[in-house]
Amino acid sequence: LYTRPARFQAGLVYAGAGAVDWAEAALDLGYSDQSHMIAEIREFSSLTPEALARRQWFHPFIERVRQPPPRVNS
């Protein structure tokens, strides 16, 4: 139950990045294939990954991934 929403949230990082090779993103995120990823993202958001990436949607998860991560000084 935990992994599906966590994987969806990780996928939002790709959606926030702009132009994406969705087939490769699906493999990186642990989906069996691109259609599996699309089905799950549609289940959680009612949008395809491409629609999610191209449109302006307000959602706390999306806004968080659109912002660049904080830099850590080493």
Backbone as CSV, one residue per row, in Angstrom:
resi,resn,N_x,N_y,N_z,CA_x,CA_y,CA_z,C_x,C_y,C_z
1,LEU,0.811,-1.200,0.000,0.000,0.000,0.000,0.851,1.259,0.000
2,TYR,2.021,1.192,0.596,2.877,2.374,0.656,3.553,2.663,-0.687
3,THR,3.968,1.625,-1.380,4.819,1.833,-2.556,4.107,2.514,-3.716
4,ARG,2.832,2.247,-3.921,2.140,2.851,-5.059,2.076,4.379,-4.934
5,PRO,1.597,4.945,-3.808,1.605,6.412,-3.703,3.020,6.997,-3.704
6,ALA,3.971,6.272,-3.110,5.353,6.764,-3.096,5.918,6.804,-4.507
7,ARG,5.640,5.783,-5.304,6.117,5.737,-6.680,5.428,6.828,-7.510
8,PHE,4.127,7.054,-7.260,3.404,8.130,-7.942,4.052,9.475,-7.623
9,GLN,4.347,9.722,-6.367,4.977,10.986,-5.972,6.350,11.127,-6.628
10,ALA,7.107,10.051,-6.697,8.402,10.095,-7.379,8.212,10.409,-8.862
11,GLY,7.144,9.901,-9.458,6.848,10.191,-10.856,6.533,11.647,-11.107
12,LEU,6.028,12.345,-10.087,5.754,13.769,-10.237,7.032,14.564,-10.479
13,VAL,8.149,14.063,-9.997,9.431,14.724,-10.262,9.693,14.735,-11.768
14,TYR,9.409,13.619,-12.430,9.581,13.561,-13.881,8.601,14.505,-14.566
15,ALA,7.354,14.532,-14.096,6.342,15.408,-14.693,6.741,16.869,-14.540
16,GLY,7.375,17.204,-13.438,7.807,18.581,-13.216,9.050,18.954,-13.996
17,ALA,9.730,17.970,-14.573,10.983,18.223,-15.278,10.793,18.680,-16.718
18,GLY,9.600,18.559,-17.261,9.371,18.977,-18.646,9.456,17.804,-19.596
19,ALA,10.232,17.958,-20.671,10.342,16.910,-21.701,10.940,15.646,-21.090
20,VAL,10.223,14.552,-21.238,10.615,13.313,-20.578,10.465,12.137,-21.535
21,ASP,11.385,11.207,-21.477,11.229,9.918,-22.141,10.445,9.052,-21.156
22,TRP,9.134,8.956,-21.357,8.258,8.299,-20.391,8.538,6.808,-20.272
23,ALA,8.967,6.173,-21.333,9.290,4.745,-21.252,10.474,4.528,-20.314
24,GLU,11.475,5.368,-20.424,12.633,5.255,-19.539,12.268,5.640,-18.111
25,ALA,11.445,6.657,-17.961,10.999,7.056,-16.623,10.264,5.910,-15.945
26,ALA,9.424,5.211,-16.708,8.682,4.076,-16.149,9.632,3.017,-15.605
27,LEU,10.667,2.702,-16.356,11.640,1.707,-15.890,12.410,2.211,-14.679
28,ASP,12.804,3.487,-14.703,13.529,4.064,-13.564,12.700,4.008,-12.278
29,LEU,11.386,4.177,-12.422,10.504,4.216,-11.256,10.057,2.833,-10.788
30,GLY,10.407,1.790,-11.550,10.083,0.438,-11.130,8.795,-0.129,-11.698
31,TYR,8.229,0.537,-12.684,7.038,-0.007,-13.345,7.475,-1.094,-14.325
32,SER,6.560,-2.009,-14.635,6.902,-3.067,-15.580,7.027,-2.526,-16.997
33,ASP,6.261,-1.489,-17.326,6.364,-0.841,-18.629,5.646,0.510,-18.582
34,GLN,5.690,1.220,-19.690,5.123,2.567,-19.744,3.607,2.542,-19.524
35,SER,2.911,1.559,-20.087,1.458,1.521,-19.927,1.058,1.271,-18.471
36,HIS,1.858,0.501,-17.749,1.619,0.278,-16.322,1.742,1.599,-15.572
37,MET,2.763,2.384,-15.886,2.961,3.679,-15.240,1.797,4.623,-15.559
38,ILE,1.419,4.691,-16.827,0.333,5.587,-17.231,-0.958,5.221,-16.499
39,ALA,-1.271,3.934,-16.428,-2.493,3.494,-15.752,-2.496,3.896,-14.279
40,GLU,-1.357,3.733,-13.621,-1.308,4.074,-12.200,-1.357,5.582,-11.984
41,ILE,-0.682,6.348,-12.811,-0.728,7.800,-12.671,-2.142,8.300,-12.949
42,ARG,-2.824,7.718,-13.925,-4.222,8.087,-14.195,-5.114,7.746,-13.012
43,GLU,-4.835,6.626,-12.371,-5.637,6.225,-11.212,-5.519,7.240,-10.080
44,PHE,-4.310,7.749,-9.852,-4.090,8.689,-8.760,-4.443,10.126,-9.112
45,SER,-4.287,10.522,-10.380,-4.474,11.940,-10.724,-5.565,12.196,-11.754
46,SER,-6.056,11.172,-12.405,-7.007,11.243,-13.522,-6.393,11.899,-14.763
47,LEU,-5.086,12.001,-14.794,-4.360,12.585,-15.927,-3.291,11.623,-16.418
48,THR,-2.920,11.754,-17.681,-1.756,11.014,-18.170,-0.507,11.731,-17.678
49,PRO,0.636,11.077,-17.676,1.863,11.766,-17.263,2.140,13.012,-18.112
50,GLU,1.916,12.911,-19.424,2.172,14.053,-20.304,1.235,15.210,-19.982
51,ALA,-0.036,14.931,-19.750,-0.991,15.985,-19.392,-0.624,16.599,-18.052
52,LEU,-0.178,15.786,-17.145,0.240,16.278,-15.842,1.441,17.208,-15.982
53,ALA,2.346,16.874,-16.884,3.557,17.674,-17.079,3.273,18.985,-17.822
54,ARG,2.308,18.990,-18.723,2.080,20.161,-19.582,1.114,21.194,-19.036
55,ARG,0.262,20.841,-18.106,-0.761,21.762,-17.647,-0.420,22.322,-16.288
56,GLN,-1.050,23.417,-15.972,-0.856,24.059,-14.673,-1.869,23.485,-13.685
57,TRP,-1.431,22.665,-12.787,-2.291,22.075,-11.777,-1.752,22.459,-10.427
58,PHE,-2.634,22.810,-9.521,-2.160,23.058,-8.165,-2.428,21.823,-7.331
59,HIS,-1.379,21.302,-6.797,-1.445,20.214,-5.835,-0.154,20.291,-5.033
60,PRO,-0.221,20.131,-3.730,1.006,20.262,-2.921,2.161,19.395,-3.393
61,PHE,1.885,18.140,-3.815,2.966,17.281,-4.301,3.602,17.865,-5.545
62,ILE,2.774,18.367,-6.462,3.293,18.899,-7.724,4.099,20.159,-7.463
63,GLU,3.584,21.049,-6.642,4.311,22.285,-6.349,5.645,21.996,-5.686
64,ARG,5.689,20.982,-4.844,6.935,20.637,-4.162,7.986,20.151,-5.148
65,VAL,7.605,19.351,-6.145,8.595,18.823,-7.077,8.977,19.829,-8.151
66,ARG,8.172,20.860,-8.377,8.525,21.886,-9.358,9.629,22.794,-8.838
67,GLN,9.763,22.872,-7.544,10.809,23.696,-6.956,12.113,22.899,-6.927
68,PRO,13.226,23.553,-7.246,14.500,22.818,-7.199,14.805,22.367,-5.775
69,PRO,15.441,21.217,-5.631,15.774,20.736,-4.281,16.783,21.667,-3.618
70,PRO,16.734,21.749,-2.293,17.698,22.599,-1.590,19.114,22.061,-1.770
71,ARG,20.052,22.952,-1.845,21.459,22.541,-1.971,22.027,22.220,-0.603
72,VAL,22.811,21.169,-0.568,23.445,20.758,0.674,24.931,21.065,0.541
73,ASN,25.443,21.834,1.483,26.879,22.141,1.485,27.641,20.987,2.100
74,SER,28.687,20.552,1.409,29.477,19.451,1.962,30.753,19.915,2.573
